[in-house]
């Protein structure tokens, strides 16, 4: 899957990159990303995640989180993401101790035409104290260059900074340090305007981190990861005041089914739809300190509470039929007869495959844009030791058949091209149905 852009375990340090990265979930495939802070600036979504790398002797602590810089990404359709390269690096921030490789979860906000990027790091000056402080870097553009301030915000000690500007123009900063803290920010966005205070009304037991606040219809939502059992789940609390007290309202997302110990949310409204950004360990299933950002749609109940988000591989956005449709990032599957795994367990850079091993099993991929009936053939990259037959349908597993695909007997991957008929134009769901008993693995589908 996207072998030219998908470098996961053994990639070198990357410099400036300005390419479009196509993906469903996870959305970034050429590097590890986590702790996503999503923001909407001038009709475009900007993503400010932390950047996991693999620690080795002399560079971080092997077996633990390792982060030396930050990238920023942007998108107008939530499918194609442009990497604008490194915006802050630990060795170029005067006050940061670059021996720790601990540039953890950041965030960014705009005020008065400037962009303020908040990030936590341990200080080089030990007289300031142990632990993390919060720094600020400033830019005239959302993708940088960002200029770090010479020192940290001395009264903001902790991790996971989250800036928020209320409708009356007052800015706030939230962060985590065992408890959650909040303080007002001065107009310059570089200094606290009030003493930090503990956010009241949240769970007292269990680890809490990664606060993210947004406002909707007069309600202030504080979302956060919380370890009630062994790993983090996403929860949220509601208040009528940005400084609280808050009242816990429910679970936003359950604990990771893939046992990724951490998670962290940000929530935006974009083009009249709400979205949850979070992370999992898709590209590193056996080591959850190398994580990857995902997106799924988010919905509210009539009373303002949030409907629990079920993590998906499909993610969001509309896929053009002329692109390689990674069918393994499906929207739905039949109750049985379908599995997803890496194509090669030793070379995960080849991406995923979906295997159908029972007759009438199926996978459904939502929101494919077929345009105006201009496609005449479809190509399917598949492998079937004993050969196999597939049906391609639109809308659902009983929908209109648009192609019958015969996969030849072969142990290796083959690309099969066949004609199509009856294709309905516009945005349609695409369903691949297994039409015999022989197992068949599929990588991608593409219309031409």
C-alpha positions in Angstrom: 0.0 0.0 0.0 1.6 3.2 -1.2 5.1 1.6 -1.1 6.8 4.7 -2.4 5.4 6.9 0.4 5.1 4.4 3.2 8.3 4.1 5.2 7.6 3.0 8.7 10.2 1.2 10.8 13.6 1.9 9.2 13.2 5.5 7.9 16.0 8.0 8.2 15.7 11.5 9.6 13.5 13.5 7.3 14.2 17.0 6.1 11.6 19.3 4.5 9.0 17.4 2.6 6.3 19.0 0.5 4.3 16.2 -1.0 0.7 15.1 -1.0 0.2 12.0 1.2 -2.9 9.9 0.3 -4.4 7.9 3.1 -7.5 6.8 5.0 -6.7 5.7 8.6 -4.0 6.3 9.5 -3.8 9.5 7.6 0.0 9.9 7.6 2.0 7.0 6.3 5.6 8.1 5.8 6.4 8.9 9.5 4.9 8.3 13.0 2.6 11.0 14.3 0.7 11.2 17.6 -1.2 13.6 19.9 -2.9 15.4 17.0 -3.9 19.0 17.5 -6.1 20.0 14.5 -7.0 23.6 13.7 -9.0 25.3 10.9 -7.3 28.4 9.5 -8.7 30.1 6.4 -10.7 27.2 5.1 -8.0 24.6 5.5 -7.2 22.1 8.2 -3.8 22.2 9.8 -2.5 19.4 11.9 0.1 19.8 14.6 1.0 16.4 16.0 4.0 15.2 18.0 6.5 13.2 16.0 7.5 9.7 17.2 10.8 8.3 16.2 12.5 5.0 17.1 14.9 5.5 20.1 18.3 3.9 19.9 21.3 4.0 22.2 22.5 7.5 22.4 19.3 8.9 21.0 16.5 8.8 23.5 15.7 5.9 25.8 15.2 2.6 23.9 11.7 1.2 24.6 10.2 4.6 25.4 8.8 7.7 23.7 11.3 9.5 21.6 10.5 12.9 19.9 13.0 15.5 18.6 10.9 17.8 16.4 7.5 18.8 15.2 6.1 18.8 11.6 2.9 20.5 10.4 0.5 19.1 7.9 -2.4 20.7 6.0 -5.4 19.5 4.0 -8.5 20.8 2.3 -10.3 17.5 2.0 -9.0 15.5 5.0 -7.7 12.8 2.5 -4.6 14.4 0.9 -2.2 15.8 3.5 0.8 18.0 2.7 3.8 17.8 5.0 5.3 21.3 5.4 8.4 19.9 7.2 9.9 20.6 10.5 8.6 23.7 12.3 10.4 23.3 15.7 13.4 21.2 16.6 14.7 20.6 20.1 18.3 21.5 19.2 17.1 25.0 18.0 15.1 26.0 21.1 17.5 27.8 23.5 16.0 26.7 26.7 15.2 23.0 25.9 17.4 20.1 27.1 18.0 18.3 23.8 19.3 15.2 25.5 15.8 14.0 26.5 14.1 13.8 23.1 10.9 14.8 24.8 9.0 17.2 22.6 5.6 15.9 23.6 2.1 16.9 22.6 1.8 20.4 21.1 -1.0 22.8 19.9 -1.4 25.9 17.9 -3.8 28.9 17.8 -4.1 32.1 15.8 -4.5 35.6 17.2 -4.1 39.0 15.7 -2.7 37.6 12.5 0.0 35.5 14.2 0.2 31.9 15.1 1.2 30.7 18.5 2.6 27.2 18.8 2.7 25.8 22.4 4.9 22.8 23.2 6.2 21.1 26.4 9.8 20.1 27.0 12.3 19.6 29.9 14.5 22.7 30.4 18.3 22.7 30.1 18.5 25.0 33.1 18.1 22.7 36.1 17.7 25.6 38.4 14.2 26.1 37.0 13.2 22.7 38.5 12.6 19.2 37.2 9.9 18.1 34.8 8.4 19.9 31.9 7.8 23.5 31.1 5.7 25.0 28.3 7.3 27.0 25.5 5.9 29.1 22.7 7.0 29.6 19.1 5.5 32.4 17.0 5.0 32.6 13.2 3.3 34.8 10.6 2.0 31.7 8.8 0.3 28.5 10.0 3.0 26.4 8.4 5.9 28.4 9.8 8.7 29.3 10.1 8.1 29.4 13.8 10.5 31.3 16.1 10.8 29.9 19.6 10.8 32.3 22.5 14.1 32.4 24.4 12.6 30.9 27.5 9.6 28.9 28.7 6.4 30.2 30.4 7.7 30.0 34.0 4.3 29.5 35.7 3.1 26.9 33.2 4.8 23.7 34.4 3.5 20.5 32.8 2.7 18.8 29.5 0.1 18.8 26.7 -0.7 22.6 26.4 -4.0 23.5 24.9 -4.8 27.1 24.0 -8.4 28.2 23.7 -9.9 31.6 22.8 -13.5 32.2 23.9 -16.1 34.1 22.0 -15.5 37.2 24.1 -11.8 37.3 23.0 -10.3 36.0 26.3 -7.6 33.4 25.7 -6.9 30.5 28.1 -4.2 27.9 28.4 -4.9 24.4 29.7 -2.2 21.8 30.5 -1.7 18.6 32.4 0.5 18.0 35.5 -1.2 15.1 37.5 -4.3 17.4 37.5 -5.4 19.7 34.8 -4.6 23.4 35.2 -6.1 26.5 33.5 -5.0 30.1 33.4 -6.0 33.1 31.4 -3.5 34.3 28.8 -2.4 37.9 28.2 -3.2 39.6 24.9 0.4 38.8 23.8 -0.4 35.1 24.2 3.1 34.6 25.7 2.4 35.1 29.4 -0.2 34.0 31.9 -2.7 36.7 33.0 -3.9 34.8 36.0 -2.5 32.3 38.5 -2.9 28.7 37.4 -5.8 26.9 39.0 -6.8 23.2 39.1 -9.7 22.4 36.9 -12.5 21.1 39.2 -15.0 18.3 38.6 -12.8 15.7 36.8 -12.0 12.1 37.9 -9.6 12.1 40.8 -8.2 8.6 40.3 -6.2 7.4 37.3 -3.9 9.2 34.9 -5.4 12.2 33.1 -3.5 14.0 30.3 -4.0 15.7 26.9 -6.8 18.2 27.6 -8.5 19.7 24.6 -11.3 22.3 25.0 -13.8 23.5 22.5 -17.1 25.4 22.6 -20.5 24.5 21.0 -23.8 26.2 21.6 -22.7 27.8 24.8 -21.3 24.6 26.3 -17.5 24.1 26.9 -16.3 20.6 26.3 -13.1 19.4 27.9 -11.9 16.2 26.3 -9.1 14.1 27.6 -7.5 10.7 27.8 -8.0 8.9 31.1 -6.6 5.6 32.4 -9.4 3.9 34.4 -8.1 0.4 33.9 -4.8 -0.3 32.1 -4.8 1.9 29.0 -6.3 5.3 28.1 -9.8 5.9 26.8 -11.1 9.2 25.7 -13.6 11.0 28.0 -15.2 14.4 28.1 -16.7 16.8 30.6 -19.0 19.8 30.1 -19.2 23.2 31.7 -20.9 26.6 31.2 -17.6 28.3 32.1 -14.3 27.8 30.4 -12.5 27.7 33.7 -15.0 25.2 35.2 -16.1 23.5 37.3 -16.7 20.7 34.8 -19.0 17.7 35.0 -17.9 14.4 33.5 -20.4 13.6 30.7 -19.2 10.3 29.3 -16.8 8.3 27.2 -15.8 9.7 23.8 -13.9 6.6 22.6 -13.3 3.3 24.3 -9.9 1.8 25.1 -8.0 0.8 22.0 -8.8 -2.7 20.7 -5.2 -2.8 19.6 -3.9 -2.2 23.1 -2.3 1.1 22.3 -1.6 2.5 25.7 -2.1 6.2 24.9 -4.6 8.2 23.0 -5.2 11.9 22.6 -8.0 13.9 21.1 -8.7 17.1 19.3 -12.0 18.1 17.8 -12.9 20.5 15.0 -15.9 21.5 12.9 -15.0 21.7 9.2 -17.4 22.3 6.4 -20.4 21.7 8.6 -19.2 18.4 10.0 -17.5 17.6 13.3 -14.4 15.4 13.4 -12.3 13.7 16.1 -8.6 13.4 15.6 -6.9 10.8 17.7 -4.1 8.2 17.4 -3.4 4.5 17.4 -0.5 2.2 16.7 -1.5 1.0 13.2 2.0 1.3 11.7 3.7 -0.2 14.7 1.4 -2.9 16.1 4.0 -4.4 18.4 5.4 -1.2 19.8 2.9 1.4 20.9 5.4 4.2 21.4 5.4 4.7 17.7 1.9 6.0 16.9 -0.2 7.2 14.0 -2.9 9.8 13.7 -6.5 8.9 12.7 -9.7 10.8 11.9 -13.3 9.8 12.3 -16.6 11.8 12.1 -18.1 12.9 15.4 -21.8 13.5 16.1 -23.8 15.1 18.9 -27.1 14.1 20.6 -29.9 16.6 20.9 -29.0 17.3 24.5 -25.5 18.3 23.6 -23.8 15.1 24.7 -21.4 13.4 22.3 -22.1 10.1 20.6 -19.3 7.6 21.2 -16.9 7.4 18.3 -16.1 3.9 17.1 -12.6 3.9 15.6 -12.5 3.0 11.9 -9.9 2.1 9.2 -11.9 4.0 6.6 -11.6 7.3 8.3 -13.2 10.3 6.5 -13.2 12.0 3.2 -14.2 11.2 -0.4 -12.0 8.9 -2.5 -11.7 9.5 -6.2 -12.3 6.3 -8.2 -9.3 6.9 -10.3 -7.0 6.6 -7.3 -5.9 3.3 -5.8 -8.7 2.5 -3.4 -7.2 0.8 -0.4 -10.0 -1.6 0.2 -8.4 -2.9 3.4 -9.4 0.5 4.9 -13.0 -0.5 4.7 -16.1 1.1 6.2 -17.9 -2.2 6.9 -17.5 -5.9 6.5 -19.6 -9.0 6.6 -19.9 -10.5 10.1 -17.4 -13.2 9.2 -15.0 -14.4 6.5 -12.8 -11.2 6.4 -9.4 -10.5 7.9 -6.9 -7.6 7.6 -3.2 -7.9 8.0 0.1 -6.6 6.7 1.0 -8.0 3.3 4.4 -9.0 4.6 5.1 -9.3 8.3 8.8 -8.7 7.7 8.4 -5.7 5.4 5.5 -3.7 6.7 6.3 -0.9 4.2 4.3 -2.9 1.7 1.1 -2.0 3.6 -2.0 -4.0 4.3 -4.2 -6.6 2.6 -7.7 -7.7 3.1 -8.4 -11.5 2.8 -11.8 -12.9 2.1 -12.0 -16.6 2.8 -15.7 -17.5 2.8 -18.3 -17.4 0.0 -20.5 -14.3 0.1 -18.1 -12.5 2.6 -17.7 -8.8 1.7 -16.1 -5.5 2.4 -17.7 -2.1 1.9 -15.8 1.1 1.2 -17.9 4.2 1.5 -17.9 7.5 -0.4 -16.1 6.8 -3.7 -16.5 9.6 -6.3 -17.2 8.0 -9.7 -17.8 11.3 -11.5 -19.9 11.2 -14.6 -19.8 7.6 -16.0 -16.3 8.0 -17.5 -14.9 4.7 -16.3 -14.8 1.6 -18.6 -12.4 -0.8 -16.7 -11.4 -1.6 -13.2 -8.1 -3.0 -12.0 -7.8 -5.2 -8.9 -4.4 -6.1 -7.3 -5.0 -9.5 -5.7 -3.5 -12.9 -4.9 -5.2 -16.3 -4.7 -3.3 -19.6 -4.6 -6.2 -21.5 -6.1 -7.8 -18.7 -8.1 -10.9 -16.8 -7.0 -14.0 -14.9 -8.3 -15.0 -11.5 -7.0 -18.1 -9.3 -7.6 -17.9 -5.5 -7.4 -21.2 -3.8 -6.4 -22.3 -0.3 -5.7 -24.1 0.8 -2.6 -24.3 -2.5 -0.6 -23.7 -6.2 -0.7 -26.9 -6.8 -2.6 -26.5 -3.8 -4.9 -25.9 -3.4 -8.6 -23.1 -5.6 -9.9 -20.7 -3.4 -12.0 -17.9 -5.9 -12.5 -17.0 -9.6 -12.3 -13.3 -10.2 -11.5 -11.5 -13.5 -12.0 -8.3 -13.7 -10.1 -5.9 -16.3 -11.6 -4.1 -19.0 -9.7 -0.9 -17.5 -8.3 1.0 -17.2 -5.0 2.2 -13.8 -5.9 0.3 -10.5 -6.4 -1.4 -10.0 -9.8 -3.1 -7.0 -11.2 -6.3 -8.1 -13.0 -8.2 -5.6 -15.3 -11.7 -6.2 -16.5 -14.5 -4.2 -18.1 -17.3 -2.6 -16.1 -21.0 -2.0 -16.9 -23.9 -0.3 -15.3 -21.8 2.0 -13.3 -23.8 4.7 -11.5 -22.2 8.2 -11.4 -21.5 10.4 -8.5 -20.6 9.4 -4.9 -21.4 5.8 -4.3 -20.4 3.1 -1.8 -18.2 0.3 -3.3 -18.6 -3.3 -2.2 -16.4 -6.2 -3.0 -18.1 -9.6 -2.6 -16.3 -13.0 -2.6 -18.1 -15.3 -5.1 -16.5 -18.7 -4.3 -14.8 -20.7 -1.6 -11.1 -20.1 -2.3 -9.3 -17.5 -0.1 -8.3 -14.3 -1.9 -6.2 -11.4 -0.7 -6.8 -7.9 -2.2 -4.5 -4.9 -2.0 -6.3 -2.2 -4.0 -8.9 -1.4 -6.6 -8.6 1.3 -9.3 -11.1 2.5 -12.0 -9.9 3.7 -15.4 
